[in-house]
Amino acid sequence: MSTIFPPTVQPDGSAHASQAAPPHPLREFWGYFSANKGALAGLVIVTLVLLVALFAPWIAPYEPHLTDSRVFLKPPFWQTGGSMAHLLGTDAIGRDILSRLIYGARLSLVIGLAVVAISVVVGTILGLTAGYFKGVYEIAIMRLMDIILTLPSLLLAIVIVAILGPGLMNAMLAVAIVVLPHYVRITRAAVISETSRDYVTAARMNGAGHLRLMFSEVLPNCAAPLIVQASLGVSTAILDAAALGFLGLGAQPPSPEWGTMLADAREFVLRAWWVVTLPGLMILITVLAFNLLGDGLRDALDPKLKR
């Protein structure tokens, strides 16, 4: 005969089960995320870059386009000939490198976030409808995405910008088209997996229409892989936009975009290392930080990776 234990009675007369309540989903997520030290480091660096970009007018010591003919190619303050007036030195026409890097953070983040926003919205709609309706529409969408994926991403972006013309907006559109297939494929795979579950069948039996099933039932459960891909996509967008800027197809001078700064400094690489090294380091650190953040989000949001 089994024994049934009564619930524990508290001093105020209330009763509760002996088993502790499950942790809040956000607390559980933070527990998994914070266990990854690399992800925490990426989060800290991304937060710092966002703050620098947000407060650029107050942090930067000079305007990014301000030139000074008295300080051409002045080295950083720790080198002979440097000064505290220009902590990281100046470029070939006397512009302050630190100020241009700070304003470049704002520009690069705007590019990365705008590209990801466009790709996520368009890719989610295409992947959601392709995975839900299937048939000829799905085949047409996925074959188009496969064609885009077969081409090298940077080469395809160069071709698109060459057709549309050089410029920041065209470069952002080209990068968005290049990374679009990743979001379409991820959304479609998640939708196909979710539409076979019981809760979708139950909602359909209760009379839910196509729009409600897609956007209220299926889409919220596909958010986790999209969040991970979006965080990784920011780094890809920043890197591709910097490459286009370096080739003269993205942001145009005198814009303080990091790739454009590298292109302007190519001829001084041997005699003024700081004008090339510092923008390159900013690209490296920012891209690495977003990749670490994306890896941490993937580990925290994927149930199969949790122990």
C-alpha positions as CSV (number, residue, x, y, z in Angstrom):
1,M,0.0,0.0,0.0
2,S,1.4,3.4,-1.0
3,T,1.6,6.2,1.5
4,I,0.4,9.7,0.5
5,F,2.3,12.4,2.3
6,P,0.3,15.6,3.0
7,P,1.7,18.9,1.9
8,T,3.9,20.8,4.3
9,V,1.9,23.4,6.3
10,Q,3.5,26.8,6.9
11,P,3.1,28.8,10.1
12,D,0.6,31.1,8.3
13,G,-1.6,28.1,7.5
14,S,-0.6,27.9,3.8
15,A,0.5,24.6,2.2
16,H,3.1,24.0,-0.5
17,A,4.5,21.0,-2.3
18,S,7.7,19.6,-1.0
19,Q,9.3,20.0,-4.4
20,A,10.8,23.4,-5.2
21,A,9.3,25.5,-8.0
22,P,11.2,25.5,-11.3
23,P,13.5,28.5,-11.8
24,H,12.3,31.5,-13.9
25,P,13.2,31.0,-17.6
26,L,15.3,34.2,-17.6
27,R,17.2,33.1,-14.5
28,E,17.8,29.7,-16.1
29,F,19.0,31.3,-19.3
30,W,21.4,33.6,-17.5
31,G,22.7,30.6,-15.5
32,Y,23.7,28.8,-18.7
33,F,24.9,32.0,-20.4
34,S,27.1,33.2,-17.5
35,A,28.8,29.8,-17.3
36,N,30.4,30.6,-20.6
37,K,33.2,33.0,-19.8
38,G,33.9,33.8,-23.5
39,A,30.3,34.8,-23.9
40,L,30.5,37.1,-20.9
41,A,33.6,38.7,-22.3
42,G,31.8,39.2,-25.7
43,L,28.8,40.7,-23.9
44,V,31.0,43.2,-22.0
45,I,32.9,44.2,-25.2
46,V,29.7,44.6,-27.2
47,T,28.1,46.7,-24.4
48,L,31.2,48.9,-24.3
49,V,31.2,49.4,-28.1
50,L,27.4,50.2,-28.0
51,L,28.0,52.8,-25.3
52,V,30.9,54.3,-27.1
53,A,28.8,54.6,-30.3
54,L,25.8,56.0,-28.4
55,F,27.9,58.7,-26.6
56,A,30.3,59.4,-29.4
57,P,29.7,63.2,-29.6
58,W,30.5,63.5,-25.9
59,I,33.4,61.0,-25.7
60,A,35.3,61.9,-28.9
61,P,37.9,64.7,-28.3
62,Y,37.5,66.1,-31.8
63,E,35.1,66.1,-34.7
64,P,35.9,63.1,-37.0
65,H,36.4,65.3,-40.1
66,L,38.4,68.0,-38.4
67,T,41.9,68.4,-40.0
68,D,45.0,70.1,-38.6
69,S,47.9,70.7,-41.0
70,R,50.3,71.0,-38.0
71,V,50.0,67.3,-36.9
72,F,50.2,65.2,-40.1
73,L,50.8,61.5,-39.2
74,K,51.5,62.2,-35.5
75,P,52.2,59.0,-33.6
76,P,50.3,57.8,-30.5
77,F,51.2,59.4,-27.2
78,W,53.5,56.6,-26.0
79,Q,55.8,56.9,-29.0
80,T,58.5,59.5,-29.6
81,G,56.8,62.6,-31.1
82,G,53.4,61.8,-29.8
83,S,51.3,63.9,-27.4
84,M,48.4,63.7,-25.1
85,A,46.4,66.0,-27.4
86,H,46.0,63.1,-29.8
87,L,46.1,59.9,-27.8
88,L,46.2,57.5,-30.7
89,G,47.9,59.8,-33.2
90,T,46.6,61.4,-36.4
91,D,46.2,60.4,-40.0
92,A,47.8,61.8,-43.2
93,I,45.7,65.0,-43.2
94,G,45.8,65.6,-39.5
95,R,42.5,64.0,-38.3
96,D,42.4,62.5,-34.8
97,I,42.5,58.7,-35.0
98,L,40.7,58.2,-31.7
99,S,37.8,60.4,-32.7
100,R,37.4,58.7,-36.0
101,L,37.5,55.2,-34.4
102,I,34.8,56.3,-31.9
103,Y,32.5,57.7,-34.6
104,G,33.4,54.7,-36.8
105,A,31.9,52.4,-34.1
106,R,28.6,54.2,-34.4
107,L,28.7,53.8,-38.2
108,S,29.8,50.2,-38.2
109,L,27.1,49.2,-35.6
110,V,24.4,51.0,-37.6
111,I,25.5,49.1,-40.7
112,G,25.5,45.7,-38.8
113,L,22.2,46.2,-37.0
114,A,20.4,47.6,-40.1
115,V,21.6,44.7,-42.3
116,V,20.5,42.1,-39.7
117,A,17.1,43.8,-39.2
118,I,16.4,43.8,-43.0
119,S,17.6,40.2,-43.3
120,V,15.7,38.9,-40.3
121,V,12.4,40.5,-41.4
122,V,12.6,39.4,-45.0
123,G,14.2,36.0,-44.3
124,T,11.6,35.2,-41.5
125,I,8.7,36.0,-43.8
126,L,10.1,34.0,-46.7
127,G,11.1,31.0,-44.5
128,L,7.9,31.0,-42.5
129,T,5.7,31.0,-45.6
130,A,7.9,28.5,-47.4
131,G,7.9,26.1,-44.5
132,Y,4.2,26.5,-43.9
133,F,2.6,26.3,-47.4
134,K,5.3,24.1,-49.1
135,G,4.7,23.0,-52.7
136,V,5.9,25.0,-55.7
137,Y,6.3,28.2,-53.7
138,E,8.7,26.5,-51.2
139,I,10.7,24.9,-54.0
140,A,11.1,28.3,-55.8
141,I,12.2,30.1,-52.7
142,M,14.6,27.5,-51.5
143,R,16.2,27.1,-55.0
144,L,16.7,30.8,-55.2
145,M,18.4,30.8,-51.7
146,D,20.6,27.9,-52.8
147,I,21.7,29.8,-55.9
148,I,22.7,32.8,-53.7
149,L,24.6,30.4,-51.3
150,T,26.6,28.9,-54.1
151,L,28.3,32.2,-54.9
152,P,31.1,33.6,-52.6
153,S,29.4,36.1,-50.3
154,L,31.9,38.9,-50.8
155,L,32.0,38.4,-54.6
156,L,28.2,38.5,-54.8
157,A,28.2,41.7,-52.7
158,I,30.7,43.3,-55.0
159,V,28.6,42.4,-58.0
160,I,25.5,43.9,-56.4
161,V,27.2,47.1,-55.4
162,A,28.8,47.4,-58.9
163,I,25.3,47.2,-60.4
164,L,23.7,49.6,-57.9
165,G,26.6,51.9,-57.6
166,P,29.1,52.5,-54.7
167,G,27.7,54.0,-51.5
168,L,26.8,53.1,-47.9
169,M,23.1,52.3,-48.5
170,N,23.8,50.1,-51.6
171,A,26.5,48.3,-49.6
172,M,24.1,47.6,-46.8
173,L,21.5,46.3,-49.2
174,A,24.1,44.1,-50.9
175,V,25.2,42.6,-47.6
176,A,21.6,42.0,-46.5
177,I,20.9,40.1,-49.7
178,V,24.1,38.0,-49.2
179,V,23.2,36.9,-45.7
180,L,19.5,36.5,-46.4
181,P,19.6,32.7,-47.2
182,H,20.8,31.8,-43.7
183,Y,17.7,33.3,-42.1
184,V,15.4,31.8,-44.7
185,R,16.8,28.3,-44.2
186,I,16.8,28.5,-40.4
187,T,13.2,29.7,-40.3
188,R,12.0,27.1,-42.7
189,A,13.6,24.3,-40.9
190,A,12.2,25.5,-37.5
191,V,8.7,25.9,-39.1
192,I,8.7,22.4,-40.5
193,S,9.7,21.0,-37.1
194,E,7.1,23.0,-35.2
195,T,4.1,22.5,-37.6
196,S,4.1,18.7,-36.8
197,R,3.7,19.3,-33.1
198,D,0.5,18.7,-31.2
199,Y,-0.1,22.3,-30.1
200,V,-0.3,23.4,-33.8
201,T,-2.7,20.6,-34.6
202,A,-4.9,21.5,-31.6
203,A,-4.9,25.2,-32.7
204,R,-5.9,24.2,-36.2
205,M,-8.7,21.9,-34.9
206,N,-10.0,24.9,-32.9
207,G,-10.4,26.9,-36.0
208,A,-7.2,29.0,-36.1
209,G,-6.5,30.5,-39.5
210,H,-3.3,30.5,-41.4
211,L,-2.1,33.9,-40.1
212,R,-2.7,33.0,-36.5
213,L,-1.0,29.6,-36.9
214,M,2.0,31.2,-38.5
215,F,2.5,34.3,-36.4
216,S,1.0,33.4,-33.0
217,E,1.7,29.7,-32.7
218,V,4.7,28.7,-34.9
219,L,6.8,31.8,-35.1
220,P,7.4,32.5,-31.4
221,N,8.8,29.0,-31.0
222,C,11.3,29.6,-33.9
223,A,12.8,32.7,-32.2
224,A,15.7,31.0,-30.5
225,P,17.7,30.0,-33.6
226,L,16.9,33.4,-35.2
227,I,18.3,35.3,-32.2
228,V,21.5,33.3,-32.3
229,Q,21.9,33.8,-36.1
230,A,21.2,37.5,-35.7
231,S,23.9,38.0,-33.1
232,L,26.4,36.2,-35.4
233,G,25.1,38.0,-38.4
234,V,26.0,41.4,-37.0
235,S,29.7,40.4,-37.1
236,T,29.4,39.1,-40.6
237,A,27.7,42.4,-41.7
238,I,30.3,44.5,-40.1
239,L,33.1,42.5,-41.7
240,D,31.5,42.5,-45.2
241,A,30.7,46.2,-45.0
242,A,34.3,46.9,-43.9
243,A,35.6,44.9,-46.9
244,L,33.4,46.8,-49.3
245,G,34.6,50.1,-47.7
246,F,38.2,49.0,-48.1
247,L,37.5,48.3,-51.8
248,G,35.9,51.7,-52.3
249,L,32.4,50.3,-52.8
250,G,30.9,51.0,-49.4
251,A,31.1,54.1,-47.3
252,Q,32.9,56.8,-49.1
253,P,35.6,59.2,-47.7
254,P,35.7,61.2,-45.5
255,S,33.3,58.9,-43.7
256,P,35.0,57.4,-40.5
257,E,33.9,53.8,-41.3
258,W,36.6,51.4,-40.3
259,G,37.0,49.7,-43.7
260,T,37.3,53.1,-45.4
261,M,39.9,54.2,-42.8
262,L,42.0,51.1,-43.8
263,A,41.7,52.0,-47.5
264,D,42.8,55.6,-46.9
265,A,45.8,54.4,-44.9
266,R,47.2,51.7,-47.2
267,E,50.1,53.8,-48.5
268,F,51.3,54.7,-45.0
269,V,51.4,51.1,-43.6
270,L,55.2,51.1,-43.4
271,R,55.9,54.6,-42.0
272,A,52.8,55.1,-39.8
273,W,51.6,51.7,-38.5
274,W,48.9,53.2,-36.3
275,V,46.7,54.5,-39.1
276,V,46.3,50.9,-40.4
277,T,46.6,48.8,-37.2
278,L,44.1,50.6,-35.0
279,P,41.1,50.4,-37.4
280,G,42.0,46.8,-38.1
281,L,42.1,46.0,-34.4
282,M,38.6,47.6,-33.9
283,I,37.2,45.4,-36.6
284,L,38.8,42.3,-35.1
285,I,37.7,43.0,-31.6
286,T,34.1,43.9,-32.5
287,V,33.6,40.9,-34.8
288,L,35.2,38.5,-32.3
289,A,33.0,39.9,-29.5
290,F,29.8,39.4,-31.5
291,N,30.9,35.9,-32.4
292,L,31.5,35.0,-28.7
293,L,28.2,36.5,-27.8
294,G,26.4,34.4,-30.5
295,D,28.1,31.2,-29.3
296,G,27.0,31.9,-25.8
297,L,23.4,32.5,-26.9
298,R,23.5,29.3,-28.9
299,D,24.7,27.3,-25.9
300,A,22.1,28.9,-23.6
301,L,19.1,28.6,-25.9
302,D,19.7,25.2,-27.4
303,P,18.3,22.5,-25.0
304,K,20.5,19.8,-26.6
305,L,23.6,21.6,-25.4
306,K,22.5,22.0,-21.8
307,R,23.7,19.6,-19.2
